[in-house]
């Protein structure tokens, strides 16, 4: 007979504290552009090209460069 309690993996301890917490809480810097901003700009570029498919990656990279340049 197998004791399932003995095989149970430990649960990782992850805690998310309030913003005023002094604990170990990872915060994203404000200078990192959100994917939403990049997505919106890439879609604008796509529309500006007449909605022709096939250049999604170029639109995304251009949008990313533009957003990063603006946020510096």
TABELRA-V46609 format. One record per pair of residues at least 12 apart in sequence whose ideal C-beta (glycine too) atoms are under 8 Angstrom apart, sorted by sequence separation. I is the first residue (numbers start at 1). J is the second residue. D is the distance in Angstrom with one decimal. If there is no record, write none. Layout:
# TABELRA-V46609
i=I j=J d=D
i=I j=J d=D
This chain:
# TABELRA-V46609
i=46 j=59 d=5.3
i=42 j=56 d=7.5
i=45 j=59 d=4.3
i=43 j=59 d=7.9
i=42 j=59 d=4.3
i=45 j=62 d=6.0
i=42 j=60 d=4.7
i=45 j=63 d=6.1
i=44 j=63 d=7.8
i=42 j=62 d=7.6
i=42 j=63 d=4.0
i=38 j=60 d=6.7
i=41 j=63 d=3.6
i=40 j=63 d=8.0
i=39 j=63 d=7.8
i=38 j=63 d=4.9
i=41 j=66 d=6.1
i=38 j=64 d=5.2
i=41 j=67 d=6.1
i=38 j=67 d=5.5
i=37 j=67 d=5.3
i=33 j=64 d=7.1
i=33 j=67 d=4.2
i=33 j=68 d=6.1
i=33 j=71 d=5.8
i=31 j=71 d=5.7
i=31 j=72 d=7.7
